[in-house]
Amino acid sequence: MRSLLVLLGLLALASVMMERPVDAVQATPAGPAIRTNKEGNDFSPPATREAWLLRRGAVRRRILTACGLNPMPARTPLRPQVYGLEERDGYTVEKVVLETLPGFYVSGNLYRPKNASGPAPGILNPHGHWQEGRFNADVQARCAAQARMGAVAFQWDMVGYADSKAFGHSFADDELTALGLNLPGLQLWNSIRVLDWFSELQGVDRTRIACTGESGGGTQTFLLCAIDDRIAVAAPVCMVSHHFQGGSQCENAPHLRVGADNVEFAAVFAPKPQILIGATGDWTSQIQQKGVPELKAVYRLFDAEDRLEAVVHDAGHNYNQQSRESVYAFFRKHLWGEKEPGRVREREFKAETPEALTTWDDFHPRPPDAATPEQLKAYLRTVVEKQVSLWKPELPEQWGANRGFLKDALETILAVEPVPGGTLHSESSEGLRVVDKENYRSETVTLAPRKGMPGTRLTWLTQAKKLQPNSVTVLVHPRGSSALLAPNGSPGPLVAMLLKNNHGVAILEPFMAGANEQIAARHAAQYFTCYNRTTLSLRAQGIIDAAAFGRRVGTKVNLIGFEDAGAWVLLARPFAGEIRRTAVDGRWEWPRALPASNPNYFPSVHRYGGLKAFAALAAPEPLLVFNQDRGMDTSWLTAAYGAGEMIGLRVDPGPISDRSLVAWID
């Protein structure tokens, strides 16, 4: 650190020897470029199997957490109805209704081979965004062909299509978003429940189940295959790409692709057999050049390169006969064990009318207890509330496991990166200013940006004649240094007291402080939270980086958060490394619904109990909460620290003086 200070001193120019050395909020950074659904994340696989297995676990957790399925709701009775058997040339067709959630019904059609002997392979067929949904002729054609091959095939409705039209292809509002509930999660849950039923269906070999879907059905395919080990063979069609990631609400959950993309999701299926089908006329045209090599590298870690194939057909966006026949041959090889299956030709087929496939008719009307969207939301809200109540730190043996679970969940939805000891990214000298005064030294420090993140900016103050402080206290205020320094840039009362006690003081200049209109514009980008860290996330990352900087220049680090930043500090605290003492303003807690335009917008925050739950992760380290009577629920905190002596926790209902705050920190 001494060499850094010397360098900064040499760079200091006479023109910066002014009364106000730092004004971080005058020039608001625009932030990292906004990633959209037209861009991947340039997936690069780890070099070792061990590293990949760790990453694979994190990706699976991201998918489930983003979809509101970590943990999953209870598997309520499916009450399957199978009826309306019709015989066709080489196969039969039946109607199926499953109750995947209380009052929520999923319709589909089951295709069986005629005269099958013994358990047969099973093939799941989620459909894409065809206007006709599962009634589309191409969707029917592949199910009929699969049955003629000797497999049991099943197709079911995407939410809002065919027999599910009454529900609509949407499931989102501000409250649902805060609860971590969304359309991708609902559809993935339907896929899981369909698999629950299908894997136990008489005549299906549960060890030989495949899944194949096109476009949005391809998204359903690779998401289900990534999180459910019961699928043995996968064939996502015209979807996996190094750039376009999906254009529907049902493919873009908040948090889903932050630091991830569809190529990596497909890689999670390794080393099991998988074929990717692309087309020259859509976004999958270059998958052989960009995507397949990275996937091959993952399969190579398992000595299983021969289990991955990819074909690009000269056609538009499709699941046409040529594409289907490529998948049939792959299935013959890996479901039936044929070494050289050759081309499997699709026989002539006559599509059924929608009236012949629909599950709702005069004899089987839509159930009177079928849930409306509002009723389903109410049910899922109670599911989340019940799950959250079970995590409260009341029994030490339970809290140990729940604490680890909540920390992992917070790390996923906050999308922060802890800074391991000794690996703090280097400081940038560009644009830095240094001012020496009689009693203190002040400088600006910018920590180098990382992928998808801006550089973290700090105002760093020390006593002028003591370059090595006894400890470092990181101050976080929504307005940055302008709220803690005098108008001329000299230390305010709290900073002056800390300096007098030989603290180094690092004041975080929060990401886009005071730029609420620009923040709202960023968050308004389509599917922003599916691909990008929110303002809140980047501010929490700044706190983590500031703490790492503090450890680099001092022996002990403290954290203090004011106003809304008290909540930011509590969120960042579990990932900030060793912290001696923490003090936070307790005036802020997330409401049930917060619009995306708000700087504190935080999807899924209530899925895991909100601030009251995340604050409990600070236990048993010393924590002071002041202004608690202005909003913060401390019930989890008192339980985590122990309702008896409350060692380590101090809660002040009202404000606290600077002197008392410094006394607490010291």
N, C-alpha and C positions, 0 to 999 in steps of 0.2 A: 504494500500500500504506500510506503514511503516513496518508492520510485514513481508511482502514479502521481502522487502529489507534486513531486519535483517536476515531472513532465507537464502537469497542468499549470504549474507556476511559470514555466518557461513559455507556455503558449498564451498566457494571459497578456492582453494588450492594454495599453494605457487607456484606450477608449472604453474599456469595460470597467475602469475604476470609477464607478458611479455610485450614487446613493442606493439604487435598487439593483442588486446583482442578478436577481432571478424574477421572472414573471412568466411562469410556466403556462398560465391559462390564456395569455394573450394570443399565442400562436397555437391553435388547436390542431393536433394531428388528424389527418383524414382517416387514419387507421389502415389496417391491411386491406388489400383488394378483396372485394366480396366474391366469394366462390358461389357459383350457381349450379343448377342441375345439368348444365352442359359441360361440366368439368369433372374429371376424376381427381384422385389424390396422388397419382403417380406411384401406385403401390410398388414397393421394392421389398421382396421377401428377405427375412433374416438369413444369415449364413449357416445357422445350425438348426437341427431339429429341435433342440431344447429351447432355443430362443423363439422359434416359431410356435411351439406348443404354448408358451407363455402368452405370446401375442394372440394366438387363436382363442385362448380363454378370455382375453380382454375383448376381442371382437364379438364373441358370443354374448358376453355380458352387455356390450353396447347395444346389440340388436334387441335383446330381451328388455333391457332397461328403457331404451328409446320407445319401445312398443308397449310399455306399461305392464310387462309380463314378468317382472323381476321383483317380487315373486309372482307366480301365476295365481289366478283366482282358483277357487275350489272347482274340481271337475264334477259338476252337477250331473244328474242322470240325463243321458242323451235321448232316451225314450224313442229309439229308432222306429220308423214306420217304413216298411218295404212292401210295395204293392204294384198292381198294374202290369203283370208280366206279359210281355209281347215277344213272340218268336219271330226271328228274322233269319236270313240266310247265313248259317254258321254261328249265330250268337243270339242271345236274348237281351231285352232291355226292360228294366224295372225303374219305378219311381221310388225315391228315398227322401225322407224328411228327418232331420236331426235337430234336437233342441240343444244348441251349443252353450247357451246361457238361459236362465229362466225367462221364458217368454220370447226368446230370440230363436227363430227357426231358419235352418239352412236347407235348401232344396237341391236335389241332384238326381242324376241318372246312373244306374248301375248296369254295366255291360258284362255278361258272362259268356264264356265259350260253351257251345252245345256239347253235350256228351263228354264233359271234362272228367278225368279220373285222377283223384288225389289232389292235394293242395297245389294250386297254380300260382305263378308270379302275380303280384298285384301292381297296378300302375295308376297313380293319382294324376289327374289332369286338370289343374287350375287353368281357367281361361283368361285371355287378355281382354282389352277394352273393345271387344266387338260390340256393335250396336245391339245385336241380338243376344249377347252373352253366350250362355251354354247352348242356346238353340242354333247357333251358327253352324253351317254345314261343315266347315273345316274342323271345328271342335268335335262334332259328331263323328266325322270320318275317322279320326285317329282312334277314338274309343272303339268303334266298330272293328277297325283293323286290328287293334290290340287284342280284342276278344277272339277274333278269328285266328290270331297267332297262338291262342291258348292261354291268354292272361285274363284276369278279372280287372276291368277298368272302371274308374269312377270319375265323374265330373260333377262339379257343384257350383253354385252361384257365387260370383263376386258380390259384395254388398251393393245393393242398388240396381242389380241387373236381373232380368228374367223374372223368376218368382219372388225376388227380393226387392222389386222396384218400389214397393210401398215404403221401404225404409229410406231410400235415397243413397247416392254414392258420396256421402259426406258424414263426418262425425267429429265435429270440432267446434269449440268456442273457448273463450278465455279461461273459464273455470275448468273445463276438461283438460286444457293444456297444462294448467297448474297441477292437475291431478295425474298428469302423465298418461292420459287416455287419448286415443286417436284412432283414425280409420285403419292405418297400417297394423296397429295392434289388434283391432277387432278382426281383421281378415286373417292375420297370422294365428290368432286364437282359433278361428274357425278351421283353419288348416290342421292345427294340432288335434282338435276334437274329431275332425274327419278321420285323421290317422288313428286316433284311439279306437274308433268304431271299425275302420277298415282292416286294421291289423288283427282284429279278433274275429273277423267275418269268416264264417264257414266257407271253405274252399280256397282261402287265400293263404299262401305260404308267407308267414310274417317275416321270414329271413330273406325274402326276395321281393321287396317292395321298391318300386321306382317312382320318380316324380318328374313330370315334364309339362311345361307351360310356355306360352309365347307372349312376348311383350310384357304387359303387366302380370300375366300369368308366369312369365319367366322370373319376374321379381318375386312373386309368391314362391316359386320353386326354389330359388337359391336362398331365400330367407328361411324357409322351412328346413331345407337340407343343412343349413348352417347350424341350426339349434336343436335338431331332433335326430338322434343317432339311429332311429329305426329305419330311415331311408337308406337303401343300399346302393342305388344307382340314380344319377341325376342327369337331366337333359334340359337346361334352360335355353330357350330358343329366341333369337333376335332380341336380346336384352343386355347381356354382359358386354360392356364396352369400357374403354379407357377414358371416354369422355362423357357422353350423355348418360344420365343416371336414372331417368324416369320422370315423366311429366305429370303424373296424377297425384292428387292428395293421398291416395292409398299407397303410394310408394315413397312418401317423403315425411317421415315422422321427425319431430324435433330431436336433435342430438344424434340421429341415426348415422350420418356420414361425416361427422366432424372427425377429421383425421383418418377417414376410411373411404372406401368406394366399392363398387360392385365387383371389380376384379378380385379384391381382397375377400369379399363375402363368398365368392365362388371358391376361392382357395381354401376356405375353412373346411370344405368337404373332403379335401385330400386326406388320405390316399385312396378313397373309394372311387369307383369308376364314374367318369363324368364326360359328357360330350357337349360342346358348345356349338350351336348353329348360328351362323351369321348370314348376312345378305349384302350384296353390293349396293343395294339401294337404300340402306338405312345406316344408323350410327355404328353398326357392328361390322362394317365393311373392312376395317383394318385390324380386326381382332387377332388375326394370325401374326401381324407384325408387332402389335402393342397389346399385351394382355396374355396371350398364350405363352410367350417366353417366360413371363413372370410366374404364371401358373405352373409351367413345366419345372421351374426352379423349386417350387414348393413340393411338387410330386417327387422330384429327384431326392429331396431330403428323406423320403420314405422308400427309395428305390422302386418307385411305382410310376415312372413316366409313361409306361405303356397303357396305363389306365385312363389317361387323358387324351381326348381327341377333339379336333375342331374342324368344322367344314363351313366354307362360305359359298353360298349359292348365288348365281346371277339372277337376282330377283329383287323386288321391293320388299318392304317390311311385311313379313308373312309367317305362316306355318303351313305352307302349301304341300302338295303331294311329294315333291322332291325332298323337301326338308323332313317331312314325316318319314319317308323311306330311309333316310340316313339314320334317323333315331331308331327305327325298327331294327335295322341291322345291328346297331350298337346294343340294343336290348337283347337281341338273340345271342349275342356274344357274352354278355355279362349277367343276364338273368337265366338264360337257358344253358350257358356254358359251351356254346358252339364256337370252335376255334376259328373257323372260316365261314361265317354265315352267308357271305355274298350279299347280293342285292335282294331285299325283301320287297316284292312288288305289292302295291295296294290293289285289291280287287275292286270291281265296280260296286258302287255303293249308292243307295238312295236315301237322302236325308229325311228325317222325320219332320213333321210340322210342329210348330210350337204347341199346338193344342194336344198333340200326342205325347209330348214330353213334360208338359207342365204338371206340377204336383197338386195344384189346386183346381178342383172341379166340383160338380154338384154333389158327388159322393164323398169328396175329401175337401171340404171348404177350409179356408184359412182359419186356424184355431182362434177361438174367441179371446184367449188370453195372450195373443200375440202382442209383444211389447211395442210401444211407440218409442221413438228416439228419446223422448224425455223420461219415459219409464226406465229405459235401459240405462240412461245416465244416472238416474236416481239409484238403481240397483248397484251399478259399479262404484258409485260414490260410497255407498255403505260398505262395499267390499274393501275399498282402500282404507276407509276409516277403521274398520275392524283390524286389518293387517297392521296399520300404524300403531294401534293401541297395544298390540302384542309386543312391540319393540321397546316400550318405555322401560327405562333402567330401574326396575324394582327389585329383581333378584340378581345378585352378583354373578351367579353362574350363567344366567341367561344373557345378561348385559355384555359379557365378554364376547359371545358370538354375535349378538345383535350390533355391537359397536363396530366390529369388523365389517359386517354386512353394510351398515349405513355409510361407513367411510368409503367403501368401494363404490357404492351407489352415488355418493356425492362426487367422488372423483370422476365418474363417468359423465354425469349430467353437467357438472361444472367445467369439464374438459380442461383441467389444469394439469401442469407438468411439474412435479416436485423437482427441486434442484439438488441432486446428490452432493454430498460433501466434496469439496475440492473441484467441482466441475462448473462453477459459475461462469457463464459466458462472458467474454471480455468486454471491458468498457470501451466506448468509442470516444475519441478526443474531438471529433468533429463538432464544431459549434459550442464547445464548452467555455464557460466563463468562470473565472476565479477572482474573488475579492478578499483581500486581507484587511481586517479592521484591528483596532487596538486590542479588543478582547475576544474576537472570534474570527474564524476563517470560514467562508461560505463558497461553495462551488456547485455547479450543476454536473450531474453525472448521467449519462445515458448508457444503459445496458443493451447490448446488441440484440436486435430482433431475431426471432426464430420463425420458422415456417408457420404462417397463419397468425402471427402475433406481432404487435408493434414493439419497438424498444421501450423498456421501462425507464422513466425519467425520475430522477431524485434530486432534491435539494439537500446537500450534505453540509452540515455545520459541525465544527469542532472548536474547542478553545484554541486560540491562535498559537499559544506556546506549548501545547500538548497535542502532538499529532497522534498519539496512541491513547484513545479513550478507555476508561475502565469498562464501559459497556456501551451498547448502541441501542437507542430507542427509536423505533420506526413509528412515525406519526402519520395517520391516514385521515384526511378530511375531504369531503366531497369537493371542496374548492381548492384543495392542494395548499401550497405554501402561502397563497394570498390570504388564507384565513388564519395563519399561525405566525406570520411575520408582520412587522410594522409596515406602513406604506413606503418607507424608504428602504425596505429590505432587511432592516435590522431585526434581531430576535424579538418576538413577542414575549409576554410574561412567562408562559409555560416553557418555551424553548430556552429562555434565559436561565430559568431555574435548573433545567436539565444540564445545560452547558456548565453552569457553576458547579454542579455535582460531578463534573467530568464525564457526562454522557456524550457520546457522539449522537447527533440527531439527524436521522434520515427522513425527510418529509417526502412522501410519495406524491407525485404529480399525476393524479388519476387519468386514465385513458379518457380522452374527449371530455374533460371536466368542463361543465357549463355549456356544452354544445348540444343541448337537448333536441333542437330541430334536426341537426345532422344525425344524431343517434336515431331518432324516429325514422328518418329517411333510410338509414342503413337497415334497420330492423324490418322495414316495410318491403324489402326485396323479396321476391317470391321464394318461398321455402327457405328463408334465410337461416333459421335455426337448425335446419337439417344438415347444413354444410358449414356453418360458421359459428365461432364463439360469440356469445352475446357481449354487450358492453360490460355487464356484470362479471362475466367470466374473465375478460381481459383485465378488469380492475383487480379481481382476486389474484390473477397471475402476477400482477404488478406487486402485490403485497408479498407473495411468495418469493419473488425475485429480490425485493427490498430486504427481506429477512436474510436471504442468502448473502447479499452484499454486506449486511451488518455482521454476519458471522465471519466474513472474510477480513473485516477491518477491526473487529472487536472480539472480546472474549465471551460476552453474553449479549443476548438480544431480547428486547421487550417489544410488545406491540400495543399501540393505543389507537382506537378507532372512534371518531366523533360523528354525531348525527347518523345519517344513513350508513356511513362507513363502519359503524359498529357492527352491522350485520355482515358487511364484506369481510371484516377481519375474522369473524367467527367462522365464515365459510372457508377462508384461506388457512386458518389456524392449523387444521389437521395435516396440511401438506407443506407447512412452512419450516419444517425441521425443528430443532431444539429451540424452544422459546422459554425464557426464564419467567416472565410475568406478562399477563395480558389484561388490558382494561378496555371495556367497550361501552359505548352509549347504547342503552337498551330501548331507544325510542322507536325502533323500526321492526315490524314483522310483516311478512307478505300477506296481503288480503287474499280472499278466496279467488279473486280474478284480477289480473293485472294486464292491461293492454300492451301489445308489443311496442308501442311508442314510448313506454316508460323505461328510463335507464336501468331500473332494477328488475326488468322483465326476466323471469327465470322459469322456463318450462320445467315441469315435473317437480317443482319445489315441494308441493304438498303430497306428492306420491310417497315421500319418505318422512313426513311429519313436519315439514317447514323448519323455520329457524330454531324452534324450541328443541327439536330433535338433533339438528346439526350442532347446536351450541353445546350439547351434552358431550360431544366428542372431545371437548377441551379437558374434561376430567381425567385425572385428578390434579392437573397442573394449576397453579394459582391463577384465578380469574376474578376480576372485579367487573360488575355490571352496575352502571349508574343510570339515572333517568329511567329506571325500570318501570315506574308507574305510568310511563307514556306509551306503553304498548307491548313490551316483550313478555311472553309467557315463560316463566322460569321453573315450571313444575318439573320438567325433565332434568334441568340443571340440579335442582335440590335433590332429586332422586339419585342422580349420577354421583354427586359428591357425598351423599349420605345425609339423610334428614336429621341426624343427631348433631354432631359437633360441627358439621359443615366445614371441615378442614379444607383449606384451599379456595373456598368460594366466599365472596363477599357481594351482597346485593344491596345497593343503596336506591331507595325508591326515587329520590330526587336528584338534582344536579350535584356536582362535586367541584370543589375549588381546585385551582391549579396546585396549590400547596399540598392538599390532601392527595391529589393524583401522583405528584412526585414522591410523596412519602410512601405511597403504596408501591410504586415502581422500585424505589430504593429498598 
